Amino acid sequence: MDSTGEQRSEAQDKRPIGVCFLEYIKGSRLSFRTYQTIVLVLTFLAYASYHATRKTTSIVQSVLDPETTKLGFSHWSRFYFLSTVEGTEPKPRLKDGWSPFNTLVGTAMLGQIDVAFLSVYSLGMYFAGHLGDRFDLRILLTIGMVGTGIFTSLFGAGYWLNIHSFYYFLAVQMLAGLFQSTGWPSVMAVVGNWFGKKKRGLIMGIWNAHTSIGNISGSLIASALLKYGWGYSFAVPGLSIALIGLMVFLFLPVCPEKIGIESEEDSMLKSPKKNGITEPLLVGRSDEKEKAVGFFEAWRIPGVAPFALCLFFSKLVAYTFLYWLPFYISHTAIDGSYLSDSTAGTLSTLFDVGGVVGGILAGHISDRLDARALTAAGFMYCAIPALFFYRIYGSISLYWNIALMFVTGMFVNGPYALITTAVSADLGTHSSLNGNSRALATVTAIIDGTGSVGAAIGPLLTGYISAKSWSAVFTMLMSAALVAGLLLTKLVVAEVSAKMESARLRANRQQRSPVPELLV
């Protein structure tokens, strides 16, 4: 057997069991498009299930600590920050709920659990990306999903096991955050392996809707199961993500090379046939084993640091809205009246809807312009007046509030979605890597891990600043959006300069082209 046949046989051995079964039923190999569809569906379900398990805690908090006014879908309770400002005196008796969260410091405990979860998640992201470029992404993603399911269910097991230790719930959530950190670097690397740069922004903008779908579905499932006991609100999402993790293990193809199929971009790298033999343009590339890119080496890839820092401030704004928007709506008079906490929580989901539209729009525009930095910076600059108008005119009427909230969500979440998807995939396959594809997970982890630090800091700062003034909160958010845009200035200038140079060269070629003579 020749070397090509040996490589193909070895690649086929690495196909997931489920893929082998599908090909056995079909009687032939699956097409490249079919593999792409499988990848999109499985990674969409995988990360939607990650977000569904994250939303459970915010829903169950109203049962664990019922006397504290909740923030709808938010993780952050107003009592944790505003009790001294509002003059709220805690009652000396225990409240109904679940000990230790129904005690006088119960709400603070819930806040500490959330901060611990986000902190471990952001730190774990860096290590997960490092592992993702060195081990099988299918195995890593499966371990992360099953581990997340186990520890999410263990949090709910406290209901049946009658556990009332704060440190038990804290440790379980921290471990859940650690396993959750494997999700984003893994799914992004897999999708990046299967989809080239052409239309990558639009495809990933649509695919990124999994975040909002997971948030909404997690909220609905957890709310529906509360009547049976809050433990079920954790156990069912935990079981669901574990089952989806099993599907990932059985069916997810990590990359075309591992299953012996040629990608569309690889076929374009080959030269025309010569003497009946198709010769690759890059001789020896397939024989050279790729070496995974190191953590600090990945930071030096052009564009990684600016986009990572930009995402820090972008997610600071986005997650502040995610956690605090229901509270802000319920405590702001809209057309002279106040909405209930539940209504405010439901209304705040329109911010996510705007984010879905913004992600798709940002991806499409960046594809058409072939300018990721220019698109991301433009959206961040547009977010500044959107935030200003929402603060000033959002209280005029419910319709104004909905419209301005939708627009704000579009401009705030648009660059967030673009950077975490298409930009991360682009940088993970940057030309400076000389064709080395083993940097996707590391680059994704660096960018989103840095952004997750901002996601933890933004809501925390808002808790203290909002006790003094909401106008100060919006000033902080507008400043963060401005800094996020400015961090991309060098890249924006480079993209604009490249566009201008390209236009100049095209104009010169047109001027130099000879005019054909008319034959009489």
LORO-389980 format. One line per field, with one value per residue (C-alpha): residue number from 1; residue in three letters; y, x, z. Coordinates in nm, 2 decimals, always signed. Each point is the difference from the previous one (the first is absolute). Layout:
<sites>
seq	c(NUM,...)
type	c(ALA,...)
yy	c(Y,...)
xx	c(X,...)
zz	c(Z,...)
</sites>
This chain:
<sites>
seq	c(1,2,3,4,5,6,7,8,9,10,11,12,13,14,15,16,17,18,19,20,21,22,23,24,25,26,27,28,29,30,31,32,33,34,35,36,37,38,39,40,41,42,43,44,45,46,47,48,49,50,51,52,53,54,55,56,57,58,59,60,61,62,63,64,65,66,67,68,69,70,71,72,73,74,75,76,77,78,79,80,81,82,83,84,85,86,87,88,89,90,91,92,93,94,95,96,97,98,99,100,101,102,103,104,105,106,107,108,109,110,111,112,113,114,115,116,117,118,119,120,121,122,123,124,125,126,127,128,129,130,131,132,133,134,135,136,137,138,139,140,141,142,143,144,145,146,147,148,149,150,151,152,153,154,155,156,157,158,159,160,161,162,163,164,165,166,167,168,169,170,171,172,173,174,175,176,177,178,179,180,181,182,183,184,185,186,187,188,189,190,191,192,193,194,195,196,197,198,199,200,201,202,203,204,205,206,207,208,209,210,211,212,213,214,215,216,217,218,219,220,221,222,223,224,225,226,227,228,229,230,231,232,233,234,235,236,237,238,239,240,241,242,243,244,245,246,247,248,249,250,251,252,253,254,255,256,257,258,259,260,261,262,263,264,265,266,267,268,269,270,271,272,273,274,275,276,277,278,279,280,281,282,283,284,285,286,287,288,289,290,291,292,293,294,295,296,297,298,299,300,301,302,303,304,305,306,307,308,309,310,311,312,313,314,315,316,317,318,319,320,321,322,323,324,325,326,327,328,329,330,331,332,333,334,335,336,337,338,339,340,341,342,343,344,345,346,347,348,349,350,351,352,353,354,355,356,357,358,359,360,361,362,363,364,365,366,367,368,369,370,371,372,373,374,375,376,377,378,379,380,381,382,383,384,385,386,387,388,389,390,391,392,393,394,395,396,397,398,399,400,401,402,403,404,405,406,407,408,409,410,411,412,413,414,415,416,417,418,419,420,421,422,423,424,425,426,427,428,429,430,431,432,433,434,435,436,437,438,439,440,441,442,443,444,445,446,447,448,449,450,451,452,453,454,455,456,457,458,459,460,461,462,463,464,465,466,467,468,469,470,471,472,473,474,475,476,477,478,479,480,481,482,483,484,485,486,487,488,489,490,491,492,493,494,495,496,497,498,499,500,501,502,503,504,505,506,507,508,509,510,511,512,513,514,515,516,517,518,519,520)
type	c(MET,ASP,SER,THR,GLY,GLU,GLN,ARG,SER,GLU,ALA,GLN,ASP,LYS,ARG,PRO,ILE,GLY,VAL,CYS,PHE,LEU,GLU,TYR,ILE,LYS,GLY,SER,ARG,LEU,SER,PHE,ARG,THR,TYR,GLN,THR,ILE,VAL,LEU,VAL,LEU,THR,PHE,LEU,ALA,TYR,ALA,SER,TYR,HIS,ALA,THR,ARG,LYS,THR,THR,SER,ILE,VAL,GLN,SER,VAL,LEU,ASP,PRO,GLU,THR,THR,LYS,LEU,GLY,PHE,SER,HIS,TRP,SER,ARG,PHE,TYR,PHE,LEU,SER,THR,VAL,GLU,GLY,THR,GLU,PRO,LYS,PRO,ARG,LEU,LYS,ASP,GLY,TRP,SER,PRO,PHE,ASN,THR,LEU,VAL,GLY,THR,ALA,MET,LEU,GLY,GLN,ILE,ASP,VAL,ALA,PHE,LEU,SER,VAL,TYR,SER,LEU,GLY,MET,TYR,PHE,ALA,GLY,HIS,LEU,GLY,ASP,ARG,PHE,ASP,LEU,ARG,ILE,LEU,LEU,THR,ILE,GLY,MET,VAL,GLY,THR,GLY,ILE,PHE,THR,SER,LEU,PHE,GLY,ALA,GLY,TYR,TRP,LEU,ASN,ILE,HIS,SER,PHE,TYR,TYR,PHE,LEU,ALA,VAL,GLN,MET,LEU,ALA,GLY,LEU,PHE,GLN,SER,THR,GLY,TRP,PRO,SER,VAL,MET,ALA,VAL,VAL,GLY,ASN,TRP,PHE,GLY,LYS,LYS,LYS,ARG,GLY,LEU,ILE,MET,GLY,ILE,TRP,ASN,ALA,HIS,THR,SER,ILE,GLY,ASN,ILE,SER,GLY,SER,LEU,ILE,ALA,SER,ALA,LEU,LEU,LYS,TYR,GLY,TRP,GLY,TYR,SER,PHE,ALA,VAL,PRO,GLY,LEU,SER,ILE,ALA,LEU,ILE,GLY,LEU,MET,VAL,PHE,LEU,PHE,LEU,PRO,VAL,CYS,PRO,GLU,LYS,ILE,GLY,ILE,GLU,SER,GLU,GLU,ASP,SER,MET,LEU,LYS,SER,PRO,LYS,LYS,ASN,GLY,ILE,THR,GLU,PRO,LEU,LEU,VAL,GLY,ARG,SER,ASP,GLU,LYS,GLU,LYS,ALA,VAL,GLY,PHE,PHE,GLU,ALA,TRP,ARG,ILE,PRO,GLY,VAL,ALA,PRO,PHE,ALA,LEU,CYS,LEU,PHE,PHE,SER,LYS,LEU,VAL,ALA,TYR,THR,PHE,LEU,TYR,TRP,LEU,PRO,PHE,TYR,ILE,SER,HIS,THR,ALA,ILE,ASP,GLY,SER,TYR,LEU,SER,ASP,SER,THR,ALA,GLY,THR,LEU,SER,THR,LEU,PHE,ASP,VAL,GLY,GLY,VAL,VAL,GLY,GLY,ILE,LEU,ALA,GLY,HIS,ILE,SER,ASP,ARG,LEU,ASP,ALA,ARG,ALA,LEU,THR,ALA,ALA,GLY,PHE,MET,TYR,CYS,ALA,ILE,PRO,ALA,LEU,PHE,PHE,TYR,ARG,ILE,TYR,GLY,SER,ILE,SER,LEU,TYR,TRP,ASN,ILE,ALA,LEU,MET,PHE,VAL,THR,GLY,MET,PHE,VAL,ASN,GLY,PRO,TYR,ALA,LEU,ILE,THR,THR,ALA,VAL,SER,ALA,ASP,LEU,GLY,THR,HIS,SER,SER,LEU,ASN,GLY,ASN,SER,ARG,ALA,LEU,ALA,THR,VAL,THR,ALA,ILE,ILE,ASP,GLY,THR,GLY,SER,VAL,GLY,ALA,ALA,ILE,GLY,PRO,LEU,LEU,THR,GLY,TYR,ILE,SER,ALA,LYS,SER,TRP,SER,ALA,VAL,PHE,THR,MET,LEU,MET,SER,ALA,ALA,LEU,VAL,ALA,GLY,LEU,LEU,LEU,THR,LYS,LEU,VAL,VAL,ALA,GLU,VAL,SER,ALA,LYS,MET,GLU,SER,ALA,ARG,LEU,ARG,ALA,ASN,ARG,GLN,GLN,ARG,SER,PRO,VAL,PRO,GLU,LEU,LEU,VAL)
yy	c(+0.00,+0.34,+0.29,+0.17,-0.31,-0.05,+0.36,-0.04,-0.32,+0.16,+0.29,-0.23,-0.16,+0.34,+0.04,+0.02,-0.32,+0.17,+0.13,-0.35,-0.13,+0.27,-0.08,-0.38,+0.07,+0.23,-0.24,+0.27,+0.29,+0.31,+0.31,+0.30,+0.21,-0.27,+0.00,+0.38,-0.03,-0.26,+0.23,+0.31,-0.19,-0.18,+0.30,+0.22,-0.25,-0.04,+0.37,+0.07,-0.27,+0.17,+0.32,-0.17,-0.14,+0.34,+0.16,-0.24,+0.17,+0.33,-0.15,-0.21,+0.28,+0.13,-0.33,-0.03,+0.36,+0.10,+0.31,+0.18,+0.20,-0.18,+0.13,-0.22,-0.19,+0.17,-0.17,+0.31,+0.09,+0.36,-0.08,-0.10,+0.36,+0.23,-0.10,+0.27,+0.27,-0.09,-0.03,-0.36,-0.16,-0.37,-0.20,-0.19,-0.32,-0.25,+0.04,-0.27,-0.15,-0.22,+0.03,+0.15,+0.23,+0.11,+0.15,+0.37,-0.04,-0.24,+0.24,+0.09,-0.38,-0.03,+0.29,-0.15,-0.33,+0.19,+0.19,-0.32,-0.18,+0.28,+0.02,-0.37,+0.00,+0.28,-0.15,-0.35,+0.13,+0.06,-0.35,-0.15,+0.17,-0.12,-0.36,+0.03,+0.05,-0.31,-0.26,-0.12,+0.27,-0.25,-0.17,+0.33,+0.14,-0.32,+0.00,+0.37,-0.06,-0.32,+0.17,+0.31,-0.23,-0.19,+0.31,+0.19,-0.31,-0.01,+0.35,-0.11,-0.32,+0.23,+0.01,-0.37,-0.06,+0.29,+0.17,+0.34,+0.07,+0.32,-0.14,-0.31,+0.22,+0.23,-0.29,-0.16,+0.32,+0.07,-0.35,+0.05,+0.32,-0.18,-0.26,+0.27,+0.17,-0.29,+0.08,+0.32,-0.07,-0.35,+0.08,+0.30,-0.20,-0.28,+0.25,+0.19,-0.33,-0.06,+0.35,+0.21,+0.38,+0.04,+0.10,-0.10,+0.32,-0.06,-0.37,+0.04,+0.30,-0.22,-0.29,+0.22,+0.02,-0.30,+0.24,+0.16,-0.33,-0.16,+0.29,+0.00,-0.38,-0.03,+0.27,-0.17,-0.35,+0.10,+0.21,-0.28,-0.25,+0.22,-0.12,-0.36,+0.12,+0.21,-0.30,-0.10,+0.34,-0.10,-0.38,+0.02,+0.25,-0.19,-0.33,+0.17,+0.14,-0.34,-0.18,+0.26,-0.06,-0.37,+0.10,+0.22,-0.30,-0.23,+0.23,+0.32,+0.00,+0.23,+0.09,-0.12,-0.13,-0.25,-0.17,-0.02,+0.26,+0.29,+0.35,+0.24,+0.24,-0.28,-0.10,+0.36,-0.03,-0.25,+0.08,-0.11,-0.35,-0.06,-0.32,-0.14,+0.07,+0.27,+0.16,+0.20,+0.35,-0.04,-0.30,-0.18,+0.18,-0.31,-0.20,+0.26,-0.05,+0.32,+0.12,+0.16,+0.37,+0.10,+0.24,+0.29,-0.06,+0.02,+0.34,+0.13,-0.09,+0.33,+0.12,-0.24,+0.25,+0.29,-0.21,-0.17,+0.33,+0.13,-0.30,+0.08,+0.33,-0.13,-0.29,+0.24,+0.20,-0.31,-0.19,+0.31,+0.02,-0.38,+0.00,+0.35,+0.09,-0.17,+0.19,+0.33,-0.04,-0.09,+0.30,+0.25,+0.17,-0.07,+0.24,+0.08,-0.36,-0.28,-0.35,-0.31,-0.20,-0.29,+0.23,+0.19,-0.33,-0.11,+0.34,-0.01,-0.30,+0.24,+0.12,-0.36,+0.01,+0.31,-0.17,-0.28,+0.24,+0.20,-0.31,-0.10,+0.36,+0.05,-0.33,+0.08,+0.35,-0.12,-0.27,+0.26,+0.25,-0.26,+0.22,-0.16,+0.28,+0.28,-0.17,-0.07,+0.35,+0.15,-0.19,+0.10,+0.36,-0.02,-0.16,+0.32,+0.21,-0.30,-0.03,+0.38,+0.00,-0.30,+0.16,+0.34,-0.10,-0.36,+0.11,+0.20,-0.30,-0.38,+0.01,+0.24,-0.22,-0.32,+0.17,+0.16,-0.32,-0.20,+0.24,+0.01,-0.38,-0.01,+0.24,-0.14,-0.37,+0.03,+0.05,-0.24,-0.27,+0.09,+0.00,-0.33,-0.18,+0.11,+0.21,-0.28,-0.25,+0.24,+0.07,-0.37,-0.07,+0.32,+0.01,+0.05,-0.36,-0.13,-0.23,-0.14,-0.06,-0.10,+0.35,+0.03,-0.11,+0.19,+0.33,-0.04,-0.06,+0.30,+0.23,-0.12,-0.07,+0.37,+0.10,-0.21,+0.20,+0.31,-0.19,-0.06,+0.35,+0.19,-0.12,+0.02,+0.36,+0.08,-0.13,+0.26,+0.29,-0.05,+0.06,+0.36,+0.07,-0.19,+0.29,-0.08,-0.36,+0.10,+0.23,-0.29,-0.22,+0.27,+0.05,-0.37,-0.01,+0.29,-0.17,-0.32,+0.18,+0.19,-0.32,-0.10,+0.33,-0.14,-0.30,+0.23,+0.23,-0.31,-0.13,+0.34,+0.05,-0.34,+0.08,+0.33,-0.16,-0.27,+0.25,+0.20,-0.30,-0.09,+0.35,-0.01,-0.33,+0.14,+0.31,-0.21,-0.26,+0.06,+0.11,-0.25,+0.14,-0.01,-0.21,+0.17)
xx	c(+0.00,+0.13,+0.04,-0.31,-0.21,+0.16,-0.08,-0.36,-0.03,+0.14,-0.24,-0.30,+0.10,-0.04,-0.36,-0.25,-0.20,-0.33,+0.14,+0.12,-0.35,-0.16,+0.23,-0.07,-0.37,+0.05,+0.24,+0.25,+0.20,-0.19,+0.05,+0.19,-0.32,-0.16,+0.30,-0.03,-0.37,+0.08,+0.27,-0.23,-0.29,+0.20,+0.21,-0.32,-0.17,+0.31,+0.05,-0.37,+0.00,+0.30,-0.20,-0.31,+0.18,+0.14,-0.35,-0.14,+0.16,-0.16,-0.34,+0.03,+0.13,-0.35,-0.08,+0.32,-0.03,-0.37,-0.02,+0.26,-0.14,+0.14,+0.13,-0.21,+0.27,+0.29,+0.26,+0.05,-0.24,-0.06,+0.00,+0.37,+0.10,-0.29,-0.12,+0.19,-0.09,-0.37,+0.00,-0.12,+0.03,+0.03,-0.24,+0.14,-0.19,+0.08,-0.20,-0.17,+0.23,+0.31,+0.27,+0.26,-0.14,-0.30,+0.21,+0.09,+0.30,-0.16,-0.01,+0.36,+0.08,-0.18,+0.20,+0.33,-0.09,-0.06,+0.33,+0.18,-0.16,+0.10,+0.35,+0.07,-0.16,+0.22,+0.32,-0.09,-0.05,+0.37,+0.09,-0.28,+0.12,+0.36,-0.14,-0.23,+0.29,+0.18,-0.27,-0.30,-0.26,-0.28,+0.12,+0.07,-0.35,-0.16,+0.18,-0.09,-0.37,-0.03,+0.19,-0.23,-0.30,+0.13,+0.08,-0.32,-0.20,+0.20,-0.11,-0.36,+0.08,+0.02,-0.38,-0.05,+0.30,-0.10,+0.34,+0.02,+0.38,+0.10,+0.34,-0.16,-0.19,+0.30,+0.23,-0.25,-0.06,+0.38,+0.06,-0.30,+0.17,+0.32,-0.16,-0.21,+0.32,+0.07,-0.30,+0.07,+0.36,-0.10,-0.31,+0.17,+0.30,-0.21,-0.22,+0.31,+0.15,-0.30,-0.08,+0.24,+0.02,-0.25,-0.34,+0.14,-0.13,-0.36,+0.00,+0.14,-0.23,-0.30,+0.16,+0.07,-0.37,+0.06,+0.09,-0.35,-0.18,+0.18,-0.08,-0.37,-0.04,+0.19,-0.22,-0.33,+0.11,+0.11,-0.31,-0.23,+0.16,+0.00,-0.34,+0.13,+0.30,+0.30,+0.23,-0.17,+0.09,+0.36,-0.03,-0.18,+0.23,+0.30,-0.13,-0.08,+0.35,+0.15,-0.22,+0.10,+0.36,-0.05,-0.13,+0.31,+0.22,-0.18,-0.04,+0.22,+0.27,+0.28,+0.15,+0.01,+0.35,-0.08,-0.28,+0.18,-0.20,+0.13,-0.13,-0.10,+0.28,+0.26,-0.11,+0.06,+0.36,+0.08,+0.15,-0.15,+0.07,+0.34,+0.05,-0.32,+0.13,-0.14,+0.29,-0.05,+0.13,+0.14,+0.23,+0.07,-0.26,-0.20,+0.30,+0.10,-0.16,-0.15,+0.12,-0.26,+0.05,+0.10,-0.20,+0.24,+0.07,-0.37,-0.01,+0.25,-0.21,-0.09,-0.34,-0.05,+0.09,-0.21,-0.31,+0.04,+0.01,-0.28,-0.21,+0.08,-0.19,-0.26,-0.10,+0.01,-0.28,-0.19,+0.00,-0.09,-0.31,-0.06,+0.02,-0.14,-0.25,-0.30,+0.07,+0.05,-0.33,-0.20,+0.14,-0.04,-0.34,-0.11,-0.28,-0.05,-0.04,+0.22,+0.01,+0.00,+0.32,-0.13,-0.12,+0.33,+0.19,-0.20,+0.03,+0.38,+0.02,-0.05,+0.35,+0.11,-0.22,+0.17,+0.33,-0.08,-0.08,+0.31,+0.22,-0.14,+0.03,+0.35,+0.11,-0.16,+0.15,+0.35,-0.02,-0.11,+0.27,+0.26,+0.07,-0.06,+0.16,-0.18,-0.33,+0.06,+0.12,-0.29,-0.25,+0.16,+0.00,-0.37,-0.07,+0.10,-0.30,-0.22,+0.08,-0.05,-0.34,-0.12,+0.09,-0.16,-0.31,-0.06,-0.24,-0.23,-0.22,+0.01,+0.04,+0.29,+0.16,-0.04,+0.13,+0.30,+0.08,+0.00,+0.23,+0.23,+0.02,+0.08,+0.29,+0.13,-0.02,+0.09,+0.38,-0.01,-0.13,+0.23,+0.32,-0.08,-0.08,+0.13,+0.29,+0.12,-0.01,+0.18,+0.28,+0.03,+0.09,+0.20,+0.25,+0.29,-0.06,+0.11,-0.30,+0.02,-0.37,+0.08,-0.05,-0.38,-0.09,+0.28,-0.08,-0.37,+0.07,+0.23,-0.26,-0.31,+0.18,+0.12,-0.35,-0.15,+0.21,-0.18,-0.33,+0.06,+0.13,-0.28,-0.30,+0.20,+0.09,-0.36,-0.12,+0.19,-0.03,-0.38,-0.05,+0.11,-0.12,-0.12,+0.12,+0.35,-0.05,-0.09,+0.30,+0.22,-0.15,+0.04,+0.36,+0.06,-0.15,+0.22,+0.32,-0.10,-0.02,+0.32,+0.19,-0.06,+0.12,+0.33,-0.17,-0.27,+0.26,+0.18,-0.32,-0.10,+0.36,-0.01,-0.34,+0.13,+0.32,-0.20,-0.23,+0.30,+0.16,-0.33,-0.03,+0.36,-0.05,-0.31,+0.19,+0.29,-0.21,+0.02,-0.31,-0.08,+0.00,-0.32,+0.03,-0.15)
zz	c(+0.00,-0.09,+0.25,-0.12,+0.07,+0.34,+0.09,-0.11,+0.20,+0.31,-0.05,-0.03,+0.33,+0.17,-0.12,+0.28,+0.05,-0.09,-0.33,-0.09,+0.08,-0.22,-0.29,+0.04,-0.03,-0.30,-0.16,-0.09,+0.14,+0.12,-0.20,+0.12,+0.03,+0.22,+0.23,+0.03,+0.08,+0.27,+0.15,+0.01,+0.16,+0.26,+0.10,+0.01,+0.23,+0.21,+0.08,+0.04,+0.27,+0.17,+0.02,+0.11,+0.30,+0.08,+0.01,+0.26,+0.30,-0.07,-0.02,+0.31,+0.21,+0.05,+0.18,+0.20,+0.12,-0.05,+0.20,-0.19,-0.30,-0.30,-0.33,-0.23,-0.21,+0.18,+0.22,+0.21,+0.28,+0.08,+0.38,-0.04,-0.09,+0.08,+0.35,+0.18,-0.25,+0.01,+0.37,+0.00,+0.34,-0.01,+0.21,+0.29,-0.08,-0.27,-0.32,-0.20,-0.26,+0.02,+0.27,-0.01,-0.27,+0.20,+0.28,+0.04,-0.22,-0.25,-0.29,+0.05,-0.01,-0.33,-0.14,+0.12,-0.18,-0.32,+0.02,+0.08,-0.30,-0.24,+0.14,-0.03,-0.35,-0.13,+0.14,-0.11,-0.36,-0.04,+0.10,-0.20,-0.32,+0.07,+0.03,-0.30,-0.24,+0.14,+0.05,-0.19,+0.01,-0.01,+0.32,+0.17,-0.08,+0.11,+0.34,+0.05,-0.08,+0.21,+0.29,-0.02,+0.01,+0.30,+0.21,-0.11,+0.11,+0.33,+0.08,-0.04,+0.20,+0.30,-0.01,+0.04,+0.22,+0.23,-0.02,+0.16,-0.02,-0.19,-0.08,-0.16,-0.25,-0.05,-0.08,-0.23,-0.20,-0.02,-0.15,-0.23,-0.12,-0.06,-0.22,-0.17,-0.11,-0.24,-0.21,-0.20,-0.11,-0.11,-0.20,-0.16,-0.10,-0.16,-0.19,-0.12,-0.13,-0.22,-0.13,-0.20,+0.01,-0.28,+0.16,+0.34,+0.16,-0.12,+0.08,+0.35,+0.06,-0.06,+0.19,+0.30,+0.07,+0.22,+0.28,+0.01,-0.07,+0.29,+0.23,-0.09,+0.01,+0.33,+0.16,-0.13,+0.10,+0.35,+0.06,-0.11,+0.23,+0.32,+0.10,+0.03,+0.22,-0.08,-0.03,-0.32,-0.15,+0.03,-0.07,-0.33,-0.17,+0.15,-0.15,-0.33,-0.05,+0.09,-0.26,-0.26,+0.10,-0.08,-0.35,-0.05,+0.09,-0.24,-0.30,+0.01,-0.27,+0.12,-0.33,-0.36,+0.02,+0.28,-0.19,-0.33,-0.19,-0.20,+0.09,-0.28,+0.08,-0.01,-0.34,-0.12,+0.12,-0.26,-0.34,-0.33,-0.11,-0.15,-0.20,+0.16,+0.36,+0.23,+0.18,+0.32,+0.00,+0.35,-0.03,+0.33,+0.21,+0.06,+0.11,+0.26,+0.33,+0.13,+0.34,+0.23,+0.06,+0.35,+0.22,-0.02,-0.36,-0.07,+0.17,-0.25,-0.30,-0.17,+0.11,+0.30,+0.27,-0.14,-0.05,+0.34,+0.18,-0.22,+0.10,+0.37,-0.02,-0.25,+0.24,+0.29,-0.17,-0.12,+0.33,+0.20,-0.21,+0.03,+0.38,+0.08,-0.27,+0.17,+0.32,-0.19,-0.19,+0.32,+0.18,-0.27,-0.05,-0.36,-0.11,+0.36,+0.13,+0.12,-0.14,+0.22,+0.04,-0.21,-0.28,+0.01,-0.03,-0.29,-0.17,+0.04,-0.24,-0.28,+0.06,-0.09,-0.31,-0.11,+0.07,-0.24,-0.28,+0.08,-0.01,-0.34,-0.14,+0.13,-0.16,-0.33,-0.02,+0.10,-0.28,-0.26,+0.11,+0.09,+0.30,+0.34,+0.21,-0.19,+0.05,+0.37,+0.07,-0.19,+0.20,+0.33,-0.10,-0.10,+0.34,+0.18,-0.13,+0.03,+0.37,+0.04,-0.17,+0.19,+0.33,-0.09,-0.21,+0.11,+0.27,-0.24,-0.08,-0.02,-0.38,+0.02,+0.26,-0.21,-0.32,+0.17,+0.20,-0.33,-0.17,+0.30,+0.01,-0.37,+0.02,+0.34,-0.08,-0.37,+0.05,+0.29,-0.22,-0.29,+0.21,+0.18,-0.32,-0.34,+0.13,+0.23,-0.28,-0.23,+0.25,+0.08,-0.36,-0.05,-0.29,+0.25,+0.12,-0.35,-0.04,+0.36,+0.10,+0.36,+0.15,-0.03,+0.35,+0.17,-0.19,+0.07,+0.37,+0.03,-0.16,+0.17,+0.33,+0.01,-0.09,+0.28,+0.26,-0.12,+0.02,+0.37,+0.08,-0.18,+0.20,+0.32,-0.05,-0.10,+0.33,+0.19,-0.25,-0.05,+0.37,-0.06,-0.35,-0.31,-0.22,+0.13,-0.10,-0.35,-0.01,+0.09,-0.27,-0.27,+0.11,-0.03,-0.35,-0.10,+0.13,-0.17,-0.33,+0.05,+0.07,-0.36,-0.15,-0.12,-0.17,-0.14,-0.16,-0.14,-0.16,-0.14,-0.14,-0.16,-0.16,-0.13,-0.14,-0.17,-0.16,-0.12,-0.16,-0.17,-0.14,-0.13,-0.17,-0.17,-0.12,-0.14,-0.18,-0.38,-0.18,-0.27,-0.35,-0.20,-0.31,-0.31)
</sites>
